[in-house]
Amino acid sequence: MRCEIFVNDYLPAIRAIIANKLINFGLTQQEIANKLYLSQGAVALYKKQVRGKKVRELERKPGVKEKIEELSEKIISRNLKMEELEAEYCKICKLILNKNLDIL
C-alpha cells in the first residue's frame, strides 16, 4: 500500500521536478528520458505539468526537496543504473511517507 501511494501520488511529481531541473541544465527531452528510463513523451508531459500534480507540495517539504536536488545532481553528473535510480526513489519515498503517516 505504501509503495502504491508513492508511485501514484509522489513519483510523478519527483520526476517532474527532476525533468525540469535537467531541462534547465540544458539536456534535451530525449536525454532526460534516457537518464530517467522514461519515454520522451512522458518527459514532455512532465514539462507541461500534465503529470506530477504534487510538485508544489514536495517543494515545500524540508529534507525532501534537498534529497530531490541531490538526486538531480547525481543524474546530471553520471548515468545511474535503473537499480540505483530506484534505490534513490525509495530513499525519497521513506522521507515523504514518514512525514505523511496520516495519509496511510
C-alpha positions as CSV (number, residue, x, y, z in Angstrom):
1,M,0.0,0.0,0.0
2,R,2.8,2.5,0.9
3,C,4.6,1.9,-2.4
4,E,1.3,2.3,-4.3
5,I,0.7,5.7,-2.7
6,F,4.2,6.7,-3.6
7,V,4.1,5.5,-7.2
8,N,0.7,7.0,-7.9
9,D,1.0,10.3,-6.0
10,Y,4.6,11.3,-5.5
11,L,6.8,9.6,-8.0
12,P,5.3,11.6,-10.9
13,A,5.9,14.8,-9.0
14,I,9.6,13.8,-8.3
15,R,10.1,13.0,-11.9
16,A,8.6,16.3,-12.9
17,I,10.9,18.3,-10.6
18,I,13.9,16.4,-11.9
19,A,12.9,16.7,-15.5
20,N,12.6,20.5,-15.2
21,K,15.9,20.8,-13.4
22,L,17.6,18.8,-16.2
23,I,15.8,20.9,-18.9
24,N,17.2,24.0,-17.2
25,F,20.6,22.4,-17.2
26,G,20.3,22.1,-21.0
27,L,19.5,18.5,-21.5
28,T,17.1,17.5,-24.3
29,Q,13.9,15.7,-23.5
30,Q,15.3,12.6,-25.1
31,E,18.5,12.8,-23.0
32,I,16.3,13.2,-19.9
33,A,14.1,10.3,-20.9
34,N,17.2,8.1,-21.3
35,K,18.6,9.1,-17.8
36,L,15.2,8.6,-16.1
37,Y,14.3,5.4,-18.0
38,L,11.2,7.0,-19.4
39,S,9.8,7.9,-22.9
40,Q,10.4,11.3,-24.4
41,G,6.6,11.8,-24.4
42,A,6.5,11.3,-20.6
43,V,9.2,13.9,-20.2
44,A,7.1,16.3,-22.4
45,L,4.1,15.7,-20.1
46,Y,6.2,16.5,-17.0
47,K,7.5,19.6,-18.7
48,K,3.9,20.7,-19.5
49,Q,2.8,19.9,-15.9
50,V,0.3,17.4,-17.1
51,R,1.9,14.8,-14.8
52,G,3.2,15.4,-11.3
53,K,0.4,17.3,-9.6
54,K,2.1,17.3,-6.2
55,V,5.2,19.2,-7.2
56,R,4.4,22.2,-5.0
57,E,3.7,20.0,-2.1
58,L,7.0,18.3,-2.4
59,E,8.9,21.5,-2.9
60,R,7.6,22.8,0.4
61,K,8.8,19.8,2.4
62,P,12.2,20.3,4.0
63,G,14.5,17.3,3.5
64,V,12.5,16.0,0.6
65,K,13.3,19.0,-1.6
66,E,17.0,18.7,-0.8
67,K,17.0,14.9,-1.5
68,I,15.4,15.5,-4.9
69,E,18.0,18.2,-5.7
70,E,20.8,15.8,-4.7
71,L,19.4,13.1,-7.0
72,S,19.1,15.6,-9.8
73,E,22.8,16.4,-9.4
74,K,23.7,12.7,-9.5
75,I,21.7,12.3,-12.6
76,I,23.4,15.2,-14.3
77,S,26.9,14.1,-13.3
78,R,26.6,10.5,-14.3
79,N,24.3,7.8,-15.8
80,L,22.7,6.0,-12.9
81,K,21.7,2.4,-13.5
82,M,18.0,1.7,-13.2
83,E,18.5,-0.1,-9.9
84,E,20.5,2.9,-8.5
85,L,17.7,5.3,-9.5
86,E,15.1,3.1,-8.0
87,A,17.1,2.9,-4.7
88,E,17.2,6.8,-4.7
89,Y,13.5,6.9,-5.2
90,C,13.0,4.6,-2.3
91,K,15.0,6.9,0.0
92,I,12.8,9.8,-1.0
93,C,9.7,7.7,-0.5
94,K,10.7,6.9,3.1
95,L,11.2,10.7,3.7
96,I,7.8,11.5,2.3
97,L,5.7,8.8,3.8
98,N,7.3,9.2,7.2
99,K,6.3,12.8,7.1
100,N,2.8,11.9,5.9
101,L,1.8,9.0,8.1
102,D,-1.7,10.4,8.4
103,I,-2.4,9.7,4.8
104,L,-1.9,5.9,5.2
